[in-house]
Amino acid sequence: MIGVLGGTFDPVHFGHLRPALDLLKRLPLDEIRFIPCRAPPHRPPPVATAQQRWYMLSTVLHRISGLRADDRELRRRGPSYTVDTLEGLRGELGDPETLCLIMGSDAYCGFPTWHRWRDILHLAHLIVVKRPGSDLAACGEAAELLEHRGLEGPQQLTQGPSGGILVCEVSLLDISATEIRACIAAGEQPRYLLPGAVWAYIRRNGLYGAHA
């Protein structure tokens, strides 16, 4: 069972890593693949280059068991649509393999606006992460989907390779890449927000306005 976590990772930080490690403990996942996007279709382009973001991500993940960096979107031309990524994974891994697309609750509420979103549900389960005790404020089509496709527990993920939606409570850290970049540009040090190897690379290469 493979988890799929997309994003710009501009830069990767503990707010990405901590929830992923929680999911590895709570769910029957063999691994989680971090897949940095080349050209996000619904947000401004990343600040760091694809090569810089890949270096930071792969440097951190190769030290963490169960987490793996995957550069397929960086190698693909055009907008980084999730459905294309999942189709590629499905073609490589085969129909029996269970795929789980991981997203936050905010992203899930907008899921019905995604490119070919119905096809995504044929390719993977959705894992919607939220803070313990918080409500999932899904409405409209997203709420209807959850009502019809919601899973009661992690073990139901093993009953089919795709199509279900599991809401999972994990430890979400209040850290954002936007705030980290602003902190660095202001001349501050983002200690305890991202791995030391990432901060060293940022300083060494002057990313986000950092000074060596």
C-alpha positions in Angstrom: 0.0 0.0 0.0 1.5 3.3 -1.2 0.8 6.7 0.1 1.1 9.7 -2.2 1.8 13.2 -0.9 2.2 16.1 -3.4 3.2 19.7 -3.0 5.8 22.2 -3.9 8.0 21.6 -0.9 9.4 25.1 -1.2 11.1 24.2 1.2 10.3 20.9 2.8 9.7 21.4 6.6 8.6 19.6 9.7 5.0 20.4 8.9 5.3 18.0 6.0 7.3 15.3 7.8 5.6 15.0 11.1 2.1 14.2 9.7 3.6 11.7 7.2 5.3 9.8 10.0 2.1 9.8 12.0 0.3 8.2 9.0 2.9 5.5 8.7 2.2 4.5 12.2 -1.6 4.7 12.0 -2.2 3.2 8.6 -1.1 0.0 6.9 1.1 1.9 4.5 4.4 0.4 3.2 5.7 3.8 2.2 4.7 7.4 1.5 6.1 9.0 -1.7 6.7 12.8 -1.6 6.1 14.0 -5.1 7.2 17.6 -5.7 5.2 19.3 -8.4 6.9 21.1 -11.3 4.1 23.5 -12.2 1.2 23.7 -9.7 -2.0 24.5 -11.6 -3.8 26.3 -8.8 -1.1 28.4 -7.1 1.8 30.7 -7.9 5.0 29.0 -9.2 7.6 27.9 -6.6 10.3 30.3 -5.6 13.2 27.7 -5.6 14.0 25.9 -8.8 12.9 22.3 -9.4 16.5 21.1 -8.9 16.8 23.0 -5.6 13.6 21.7 -4.2 14.4 18.2 -5.3 17.8 18.4 -3.6 16.4 19.6 -0.3 13.6 16.9 -0.3 15.7 14.0 -1.4 18.5 14.9 1.0 16.1 14.7 4.0 14.0 11.7 2.9 16.8 9.3 2.1 17.5 9.2 5.9 13.9 8.4 7.0 12.6 4.9 6.7 9.2 4.7 5.0 9.4 8.1 3.3 10.6 8.3 -0.3 11.1 11.2 -2.8 9.7 10.7 -6.3 10.6 13.2 -9.1 8.2 12.1 -11.8 6.3 15.4 -11.8 9.5 17.4 -12.1 10.4 15.4 -15.2 7.0 15.9 -16.8 6.2 18.9 -19.0 3.1 21.0 -18.5 0.9 21.5 -15.4 1.4 19.0 -12.6 -2.0 17.3 -12.5 -2.4 14.7 -9.8 -4.5 12.4 -12.0 -1.5 12.1 -14.5 0.8 11.2 -11.6 -1.6 8.5 -10.3 -2.1 7.1 -13.8 1.7 6.8 -14.1 2.0 5.1 -10.7 -0.9 2.8 -11.5 0.7 1.8 -14.8 4.0 0.9 -13.0 2.6 -0.8 -9.9 -0.4 -2.6 -11.5 -4.1 -2.7 -10.7 -4.0 -4.7 -7.5 -1.7 -2.2 -5.7 -3.5 0.1 -3.2 -2.8 3.8 -3.7 -3.7 6.4 -1.1 -3.6 10.1 -2.1 -3.0 12.2 1.1 -4.4 15.7 1.4 -5.4 18.2 4.0 -9.0 19.0 4.9 -8.9 22.3 3.1 -7.7 20.7 -0.1 -10.4 18.1 0.2 -13.1 20.7 0.3 -11.9 21.9 -3.1 -11.3 18.4 -4.5 -14.4 18.5 -6.9 -12.7 21.4 -8.7 -9.5 19.4 -9.5 -8.7 18.3 -13.0 -10.4 15.0 -13.8 -11.2 14.5 -10.1 -13.6 11.6 -10.7 -10.8 9.6 -12.4 -8.7 10.2 -9.3 -11.1 8.1 -7.2 -10.8 5.3 -9.7 -7.1 5.3 -9.2 -6.7 5.8 -5.5 -8.2 6.1 -2.1 -8.2 9.6 -0.5 -6.7 10.1 3.0 -7.9 13.4 4.4 -5.9 14.5 7.4 -7.2 16.9 10.0 -6.3 18.0 13.5 -7.6 15.9 16.4 -11.0 17.1 17.6 -11.5 19.4 14.6 -14.4 19.2 12.2 -14.1 18.5 8.5 -16.0 21.5 7.0 -16.8 19.7 3.7 -19.8 21.1 1.8 -21.5 20.5 -1.5 -20.1 17.8 -3.6 -17.2 17.1 -1.3 -19.7 16.4 1.6 -21.7 14.1 -0.6 -18.6 12.2 -1.7 -17.6 11.7 1.9 -21.1 10.4 2.8 -21.1 7.8 0.1 -17.5 6.8 0.0 -16.3 7.4 3.6 -14.5 4.5 5.3 -15.0 3.6 8.9 -11.4 2.7 9.6 -7.9 2.1 8.2 -8.4 -1.6 7.6 -11.1 -0.8 5.0 -8.3 0.6 2.9 -7.1 -3.0 2.3 -10.4 -4.2 0.9 -9.8 -2.5 -2.5 -7.1 -0.6 -4.4 -9.1 2.7 -4.7 -12.3 4.6 -4.3 -12.7 5.2 -0.6 -12.2 8.3 1.6 -10.7 8.0 5.0 -10.6 10.9 7.4 -7.6 10.6 9.7 -6.6 12.6 12.7 -2.8 13.4 12.8 -0.5 15.8 14.5 -0.5 18.9 12.3 2.2 21.5 13.0 1.3 25.1 12.4 4.2 25.6 10.0 4.0 26.9 6.4 6.6 27.3 3.7 5.3 30.8 3.1 6.0 31.8 6.6 9.4 30.2 6.5 10.4 32.1 3.4 9.2 35.3 4.9 11.2 34.6 8.1 14.3 34.0 6.1 13.8 37.1 3.9 13.5 39.1 7.1 16.9 37.9 8.2 15.6 35.6 10.9 16.6 31.9 11.4 13.8 29.3 11.0 15.1 27.1 13.8 13.0 24.1 14.7 10.8 24.6 11.6 12.8 22.6 9.1 15.6 20.0 9.1 19.1 21.3 9.7 20.3 19.9 6.3 17.7 22.0 4.5 18.5 25.2 6.4 22.2 24.6 5.6 21.5 24.2 1.9 19.3 27.4 1.9 22.1 29.4 3.5 24.8 28.0 1.3 22.8 28.8 -1.9 21.2 32.1 -0.7 17.7 30.9 -1.2 14.7 33.0 -0.2 17.0 35.9 0.6 19.2 34.0 3.1 22.7 35.2 3.8 25.5 32.7 4.2 
